[in-house]
Amino acid sequence: MRTRHTAYTTSSLGTRWSRAIRGERQEAFAHALALTGDDLEYVADALLAGLRTTPVSGVRPAGPHGFHCEVIVQMRGLRDRADRVANVLTAWQIRRQGDPPRLITAYIVSRVR
């Protein structure tokens, strides 16, 4: 998902992540991986690292909103859940060619170990 623009700084991606997961998803991240709103920088770094090494697993048109890309990244837990790794499905919107991808949502799809 490389574009000619820099897609995110760690802080802007962390902010998008906190907006993308709310309610039940936020509870799922806290329960499975001990990740909370205080871990935005860690989450942003993990998402960026995963995006650099993981291929896009799906692309679908989104009409006038461009297209959506799906990338499943592995994310390790923190604190008492540091031994856990989960697959996190992330969805990204790219409105026009050359635009940076925008995080739409992220949720845990399975626990790896």
C-alpha positions, 0 to 999 in steps of 0.5 A: 500500500505504498503511495507517493505520499507519506501515509502516517506519522505514528501519532496520527495513526494512533489517533485514527486507531482510537477512533476506529475501535470503540465499544465492543472492539475496544473491549476485545483489544483490552481483553485479548491483548491488554491494549488500551487508549494509553497504548496508541503509539505502540499500536501505531508502530505495530500497524505500520510494521505489519503494513510494511511486511504484510501483503494486501489480502483484499481490495474492493471498489467503494464507488465514489469513495475510491477503494478499500484495502484489507490487510491482516497484521499480527499484533503482540499484546502488552503487560500480562498479555505480552505472550499473546499474538492476534491477527488484526484485520485492518481496512484502509480507504484510498479515495484517489490515486496518490492519496495516502491510505486512511484507516477505517477500522481494525478488529481482532479476527483470531488469536495466533498464540 
